[in-house]
Amino acid sequence: MADIAATGSAVAKRRRRRIIVNKRVAPYVFLAPFIILFVVFLIVPLLYAFDLSVYKSTLVGGTRFVWFDNYKRAFTDANFWSGIVLLIKFSLMQIPVMLGLSLLFALILDSGTVYAKSFFRVSFFIPYAVPAVIATLLWGYMYGPAYGPFAQLATAIGWPKPDFFNDQTILPSIANIATWEYMGYNMIIYYAALQAIPTDLEEASLMDGAGAFTYALRIKLPMIVPTIIVTIIFSIIGSLQLFSEPYLLINLARNVINSHFTPNLYAYTLAFTGQQYNYSAAISFVLGGVVAVISYVFMLFANRGVSR
Amino acid sequence: MPKDKSILGAGLDRRRFLQVAGASLAAPALATLPAGVARADDVVNLTFWAWTPGTQDVVNMFEKKYPNIKVNLQNVGQGAPHYVKLRDAIKAGTGLPDVAQMEFNSIPSFKALKALADMGTSGANDVKDKFVDWTWKAASDGDKVYGIPWDSGPMGLLYRKDVFDDNKLTVPETWDEFADAALQLAKNKPGTFLTDFGAADAGWIAAVLWQKGWRPFHVDGTNIHIQLNDPIAKEWAGYWQKLIDAKAVDTAPVWTTEWFAGLDSGKYASWITAAWGPTLMTSSMKASVGKWRAAPMPQYKKGDKIDSNWGGSNFSAFTTSPHLKEATLFATFMGGDPDAGRFWNTKEFLFPVQKALIEDKELMGTKYDFYGGQAVNEVFAAAENQVDVGFEFAPFQDYVNTQIQDELAASIGGKGTLADAFDRVQDTVVSYANDQGYTVV
């Protein structure tokens, strides 16, 4: 009996050992689907783009290796930097408004004084489920100078028609679309963070005589600052890559949106109408660099602020 | 089952019978095919990219005649986006269609990319004599055939008879009269315009400037002559600048839903455009059908007869196609079949490129409902004869177009005058040409 039991445990041990070996491999097996997609759709294209960016193909003379010539050119390209400047302006205008609204609605939903909470949560979030292309077409129609609903409404009540597509209004018009699209998404992130705040804090603050407003301002907000910082970083990255909205609005607002309106639109034009794939790849890398630098600088300031 | 057997006879089941019957039916169809084309039992699939409305109907005609070739028609975009996708596929080295719509002004660009197949090696030259000489020459190089002409785009003035009558406007014969009419209409009826200045379409800009004698490019091997901002362009820019400043013409972007609605509602009383204009108008306009008329393009000197061409397409095959023979057969049918040509003209307003059709009095006398019963082919046939076909496009025309559109739009948006825009375009295009390895002379 004992013998049998010993053999049995030996078998079990061996089995366990085999499982231990498998355990070492297991994470990679589980990670494989991600790693494969990550390599195939991110790393390989990045390498390909980098390879493109150090060559120069021309209509006459073919392809030659040019080291970092394309990058040098990008650093002094006014068309590229004007796009960056424009997007910084855009970000300064759009991100505070969008995140401010997100935060406001998240706090209202979290405060527990709202009826039909889940209805509002879902309806604020729905625009995020609408693809950017559709959203832009939708707003493009609404902005229409002659037949759009705003123009028609203005005509009906005898006001001058609003112009959404001049050099003063084009950025706010695009910012409005972006805000409509992503406000709900950020709201959900904030809402989730707010829900994670332990309820005893609320009780404690009530004991100390804080009202709902003070509680939100002094307790809730500071507690979700890390979440806010993350959403700001995401928004900066998203804004600097603005493409779909101007790409689709260009036909409606040709006088104010040109082919190098944003850096991504510029890269697109360079590659697909100018046949300058190599330079376009370099532009994309420089844009990546700019995004990284701006995000890093923001993190630096944010961290200093938080630790203080 | 036994019943079936008794009908078909012993030893011959239904499946076997159908096989035999099918083969004997297919045999006559095979006999009509030119030699070298794949047999009925291995169907060849062709992919074809085009945006012209009604193309599927002609594809059906082709498939009916050649049942062993299946054509998959895809509309990947009208104009610019179509060419973007083609360039994309060329760069990727995969994904090109076998045949695509290719406008005359795009042929040099895609030839420069060495993407267009020479259909001459598959017998395309056999149909050469069917086509109007300049159209054939514009898409070929000696015996090398890079496109089978589809239609041409002689320019004319399309105008709203109702709006003209209501405002007592006469059809302008010269550009001076056109300007007077524009000022008059803007004064009579604010909010309506004689036309919309279509700066958002560089193809239109080139066509209208072409008439004035603008010849911006001449390519000779790797040498290129670039003269975009010559006095002709400047004078022309000045003419339109005056009308824009006087608010006598609109500057809204063309090809938008709003713009089509403007043509339909009478906000725009005319459109200087090519013969194919109505094919895109009829698909998005209802109210104004029957109220349009066509007149010759206004002239710079009274009594002159100078016209130009805008667009007009070809059927081009690509070097990547494994079925060049079938692609050539398809292209020559789509462009050269008389019934196809008749369909393009009578149903889709495309001006024919087949000599036989232009000489066909009955076809030329066709009355169109869109034009209130006017026989417009006669107008455009006269225009076609007045086109100087020596106009050259750049081997990087899409780039040039983008620059023209960007800079003219910037001027309209307040950055200098239209004439300044041409200076800016000249500078960027020259540096682009140098960058691409051309010698600018």
Chai-1 contact restraints between the chains, C-beta under 6 A:
chainA,res_idxA,chainB,res_idxB,connection_type,confidence,min_distance_angstrom,max_distance_angstrom,comment,restraint_id
A,T58,B,Q436,contact,1.0,0.0,6.0,A-B,restraint_1
A,T58,B,G437,contact,1.0,0.0,6.0,A-B,restraint_2
A,L59,B,A112,contact,1.0,0.0,6.0,A-B,restraint_3
A,L59,B,Q436,contact,1.0,0.0,6.0,A-B,restraint_4
A,V60,B,T222,contact,1.0,0.0,6.0,A-B,restraint_5
A,V60,B,G437,contact,1.0,0.0,6.0,A-B,restraint_6
A,V60,B,Y438,contact,1.0,0.0,6.0,A-B,restraint_7
A,G61,B,G437,contact,1.0,0.0,6.0,A-B,restraint_8
A,G144,B,E258,contact,1.0,0.0,6.0,A-B,restraint_9
A,A146,B,E258,contact,1.0,0.0,6.0,A-B,restraint_10
A,Y147,B,E258,contact,1.0,0.0,6.0,A-B,restraint_11
A,Y147,B,A261,contact,1.0,0.0,6.0,A-B,restraint_12
A,N251,B,P253,contact,1.0,0.0,6.0,A-B,restraint_13
A,N251,B,T256,contact,1.0,0.0,6.0,A-B,restraint_14
A,L252,B,T256,contact,1.0,0.0,6.0,A-B,restraint_15
A,R254,B,A200,contact,1.0,0.0,6.0,A-B,restraint_16
A,R254,B,P253,contact,1.0,0.0,6.0,A-B,restraint_17
A,R254,B,A409,contact,1.0,0.0,6.0,A-B,restraint_18
A,N255,B,A409,contact,1.0,0.0,6.0,A-B,restraint_19
A,N255,B,I412,contact,1.0,0.0,6.0,A-B,restraint_20
A,N255,B,G413,contact,1.0,0.0,6.0,A-B,restraint_21
A,V256,B,G413,contact,1.0,0.0,6.0,A-B,restraint_22
A,N258,B,D406,contact,1.0,0.0,6.0,A-B,restraint_23
A,S259,B,T402,contact,1.0,0.0,6.0,A-B,restraint_24
A,S259,B,D406,contact,1.0,0.0,6.0,A-B,restraint_25
A,F272,B,V84,contact,1.0,0.0,6.0,A-B,restraint_26
A,F272,B,R87,contact,1.0,0.0,6.0,A-B,restraint_27
A,T273,B,D398,contact,1.0,0.0,6.0,A-B,restraint_28
A,T273,B,Y399,contact,1.0,0.0,6.0,A-B,restraint_29
A,T273,B,T402,contact,1.0,0.0,6.0,A-B,restraint_30
A,G274,B,Y399,contact,1.0,0.0,6.0,A-B,restraint_31
A,Y277,B,K91,contact,1.0,0.0,6.0,A-B,restraint_32
